[in-house]
Amino acid sequence: MNLSKFISTILHPIVIPTITVMLYFLLVPNILESHQKLTTLSLIFTITYLIPLLILVLFKKLKIIRNYQTTSIKERKLPIALMIVLFYLLGYTLNNMGNLRHLFYSTSLGLLIIYTLFFFKIKASVHLLSLGLLASFFMVLSLIYSQSHILLITIIFLLAGILGSARLRLKAHTTTEVYLGFFIGIIVPLVVYTIL
């Protein structure tokens, strides 16, 4: 496995929500007990990692997709549509956990924007969307709690640069698609926080 593929795999969009929530529980003041955090994390891992993985395996077996990279817009439409619904339902389920609710509603909206771009033949990077969402989520949390997460946000930006370069080297996206995915990821949580 070459380095670009390795980077794209370890920073895959289905991994980022679980990492985000782990960081949230570690860095942000909350009143949840350990067992509540574990239950929440288990739910998020199941819905954002296991279910999408099973969906991709099923779609490959049914020949809806040719490979797990879902390289074409046509192959991406159904998995992204299902993810929009899953993230929205997860946000709804976590409605009493305000900040996590914002994260998953933001993810659902970001994916909806990416899905809409398909109709214009634009394949914005979901990899970069996920890191943009992660960075922006902690920017919003910094505002809410008057607590600086600048080191984490800086690391996320650096990882986004590395991941963007990897996606370009793999020829998975154009430069515009990489920047667009990250930009959508940065903007959407700010909009969702303002609305909710």
N, C-alpha and C positions, 0 to 999 in steps of 0.2 A: 504494500500500500504506500503510495507516495505521500509526501508531507501535506500537500493541498487537500487530498482526499481525507487524510487523518484529521486535519483541522476542521474540515466540513462535517466530519462524523462526530467529533467530540463536542462541537458547538452546534449540533443539529437542533432545529426548532422544537422537536418533541422533548428534548432534554432541558431546555431553558426554563419552562414554567416551574419544574420541580426545583431547579437550582435557585430560581427567583424566590420561591416561597421559603426555602431553607435559609437564604440570606435574610429574608424579611424576619423570620422568627429569631435569627441570631442578632440582628442589628437594630431592630425597631422595638420600642417599648410596647408590650401587649400584656393582657391579663390572662391569657390562655395558660392552662396547666399543661404539663408535659404530655399527658395522654391525649389531650385535645389537639395539641400540635401534631402529634404522631398520626392521629386519626385524619386530620385535615390534610397532612402531607400524603398519607396513603391514598386518600380520595383523589387528590390532584395528580399523583403519579399514575394512578389507574386510568383516569380520564384523559390525561394529556400525553401519556407515554404508551401504556399497554394497549388501550383501545385503538389509537391511531396505528400502532404497529400491527395489530391484528387485522385492521381494516386494509392496510397495505398488502399484507400476506394474502388475504382473501381476494383483493382486487387483482393481484398477480396471478393467483390460481384461476380466477374467472377470466383472465386475459383482458381486463379493463385497462391495466397498465402493463407496459413491457418490462419495466425494471423499477426498482425502488426509488430511483432518482426522479421519477415522473418528469422527464425532461420537456415534454411538450405541454402547451397550454391545455390542449384537449385532455391529456392525462391528469392534469392538475385540478381541473374543475370539480369533479365529484369529491375527491379527498378534501379539498379546501372548503367546499360547501358543507360537508359533514363536520369539519373542524369549527366552522363558524357557529353551527348549532351547538356542538359540544361545549365550546368556550362560553357561549351565551348562557346555556343551562348551568354551567359551573358557577358563573357569576351570580345567577339567580339563586342557586343552592347556598352560596356563601353570602347571601344578602345581609346577614347580621354581622358579617366581618367586613365593614366598610372598605378598608384599604384593599383587601384581596378581591372584593367585588369589583372595584375599579380596575384592577389588573386584568381580570378575565373579561369584563365588558370591553375594555380597551383592546384586548387581543382579538375578540370577536369582531369589533368594528374595523380594526386594522386588516384582518383577513377579508372582511367584506369589501373594503376598498381595493385590495389586491384582486379579489374576484371580479369586481367591476372593471378593473383595468384589462382583464382578459378580453373583454369585448372590443378593446382598442388595440388588441394584439400586443399588449405590454405584459411581460412576465417579471414583475418586480420580485426581488429576492425575499423569500420568506425567512431565510437564514438571517439576513440583515434586519428584517422587520423585528424578529424576536430579540436581537440585541438592542435595537433602538427602543423597543418597549421596556426592556430591562433597565436601560439607562434612564429613560424618562420616568419610569415608575419610582426610581430612587431619587430623582430630582423632585418629584411631587412630594415624596415622603420627607425630603429635606425641608420643603416649605411647610408642610403640615406640622412637623415636630420641632422645627427650628433646630435641627440636628444635621450637621454636615456629613454628607456621604461622598465628598469630593474625591477621595482616594478610590473608592469603589467605582464611581462614575468614570473617572479617568482610566482605570483598568478596563472597564467595559468599552470605552472608546478605542483604546489600543487593540483590544481583542476584535472589535468591529473592523478596524483597519486590516488586521491580519486575516480575518475571515473574508472580508471583501476581496482582498488580493487572492486568496485561495479560490474563491468562487470564479474570479476572472481567469486565473490560470487553468482552471478546469473547463473553461469556456461554458460554464453553466449559465452565465448572465453577461450582459453588456455592462459597461461602466454606469450608464444611466439607470439600468435596472437595479444595480447594487445600491447606488445613492438613493434612488427612489424608495426602495424597501426600508432603508435606515431612516430616511426622512419621515416616512409614514409612521414608523415605530416611535420616533421622537415626538411627533405632533399629537398623535391620537390620545395618549394618556393625559396630556395637558388639556385637551378639549373635553374628554370624558370627566376629568376632575372638575372642570369649570361647570359642566352641565349637571353633574350629580352632586 
